């Protein structure tokens, strides 16, 4: 999963509530899920959740969700002819411009460049 992709060590000392919080983010990444809603569900303070999450996963919960979204988008771009705007919306981005910015920041190429590269392989 994404934990391996981000080179996150598996940690048996990770609190069970943190695993539940990560599972919630992974289940709902395409919807905009608020940190406070996750924190409430796992019964910890949002600031504590953010701090402990960052310590264990080396990114903020928001960055984690964006990684999940881009991961799915990469799969879709490489394996389907679905339009970029449809992929952007399905992955939980507000619009294609926002998706393209985040995608290029994370991958170094635009979604259409990525799709072309995949087609060449």
Phi and psi in degrees as a GROMACS rama.xvg file:
@    title "Ramachandran Plot"
@    xaxis  label "Phi"
@    yaxis  label "Psi"
@TYPE xy
-65.5183  -31.9755  UNK-2
-56.3304  -42.7316  UNK-3
-67.3305  -43.7255  UNK-4
-57.9206  -38.2174  UNK-5
-88.374  3.58865  UNK-6
59.2551  46.5894  UNK-7
-94.327  126.048  UNK-8
-66.0565  140.811  UNK-9
-75.3648  135.28  UNK-10
-132.427  110.952  UNK-11
-69.5641  -16.4988  UNK-12
-84.7308  0.174711  UNK-13
-66.2859  130.722  UNK-14
-61.6618  144.08  UNK-15
-59.5282  -36.7374  UNK-16
-64.1957  -30.7758  UNK-17
-69.5267  -39.1075  UNK-18
-61.2872  -42.0502  UNK-19
-64.2346  -40.3938  UNK-20
-62.7515  -45.2557  UNK-21
-62.4811  -41.9961  UNK-22
-59.8667  -39.6999  UNK-23
-62.6743  -44.6688  UNK-24
-61.7172  -41.353  UNK-25
-67.9118  -33.7024  UNK-26
-75.4036  -31.7534  UNK-27
-117.013  21.4685  UNK-28
-61.85  -26.413  UNK-29
-80.7399  -13.6118  UNK-30
-99.9151  157.629  UNK-31
-84.6314  106.841  UNK-32
-105.106  127.834  UNK-33
-83.7294  148.83  UNK-34
-57.7162  -40.9107  UNK-35
-65.8075  -33.9013  UNK-36
-67.3591  -40.9142  UNK-37
-65.9371  -46.3848  UNK-38
-58.9326  -42.9671  UNK-39
-63.3235  -41.6807  UNK-40
-65.1179  -34.1079  UNK-41
-99.1068  3.59136  UNK-42
64.7595  45.4528  UNK-43
-134.917  163.336  UNK-44
-71.7198  140.207  UNK-45
-54.1425  -38.6829  UNK-46
-66.5236  -41.407  UNK-47
-63.8272  -45.0617  UNK-48
-56.8407  -49.075  UNK-49
-60.6789  -43.751  UNK-50
-65.4798  -48.7417  UNK-51
-69.3728  -37.8022  UNK-52
-59.4294  -47.7691  UNK-53
-62.6009  -39.9775  UNK-54
-62.2652  -43.1772  UNK-55
-84.3125  -34.1472  UNK-56
-109.62  0.569823  UNK-57
58.4371  27.8914  UNK-58
-163.198  164.711  UNK-59
-76.8451  161.824  UNK-60
-56.5237  -37.8785  UNK-61
-64.1104  -41.918  UNK-62
-65.0432  -38.947  UNK-63
-59.8158  -46.7302  UNK-64
-61.5149  -42.986  UNK-65
-63.1612  -37.4592  UNK-66
-62.461  -44.1415  UNK-67
-59.5237  -45.4539  UNK-68
-62.9641  -43.3149  UNK-69
-68.4948  -36.7371  UNK-70
-56.4348  -49.4323  UNK-71
-65.345  -41.8394  UNK-72
-60.6548  -41.7365  UNK-73
-59.3172  -44.3646  UNK-74
-60.5801  -46.9953  UNK-75
-62.8619  -44.5157  UNK-76
-62.2705  -37.2649  UNK-77
-83.2419  -24.2131  UNK-78
-112.662  -3.42622  UNK-79
-139.172  168.418  UNK-80
-103.216  13.5855  UNK-81
-56.5053  139.158  UNK-82
-64.3541  152.323  UNK-83
-60.3256  -39.3697  UNK-84
-66.1351  -38.9349  UNK-85
-64.327  -41.3496  UNK-86
-63.559  -44.2283  UNK-87
-56.2086  -49.4042  UNK-88
-67.9333  -40.9387  UNK-89
-64.1861  -30.0899  UNK-90
-86.9995  0.484724  UNK-91
96.8125  11.1433  UNK-92
-85.4397  148.076  UNK-93
-66.2797  -35.9513  UNK-94
-160.07  172.234  UNK-95
-65.6832  -34.555  UNK-96
-63.3067  -46.1749  UNK-97
-62.8372  -45.4023  UNK-98
-57.3756  -48.0242  UNK-99
-62.3501  -40.2115  UNK-100
-62.2657  -50.4676  UNK-101
-63.9847  -41.8389  UNK-102
-60.3173  -47.3477  UNK-103
-66.9685  -37.853  UNK-104
-60.1996  -42.6486  UNK-105
-81.7679  -31.0799  UNK-106
-110.788  -19.604  UNK-107
89.1938  -5.91693  UNK-108
-134.544  162.217  UNK-109
-77.5299  162.812  UNK-110
-56.0458  -41.5793  UNK-111
-69.5384  -36.0405  UNK-112
-63.5914  -42.3812  UNK-113
-58.7026  -45.966  UNK-114
-62.1204  -41.575  UNK-115
-62.2479  -44.0618  UNK-116
-59.8834  -43.4778  UNK-117
-63.4894  -36.3197  UNK-118
-69.3569  -26.5059  UNK-119
-75.7015  -21.2334  UNK-120
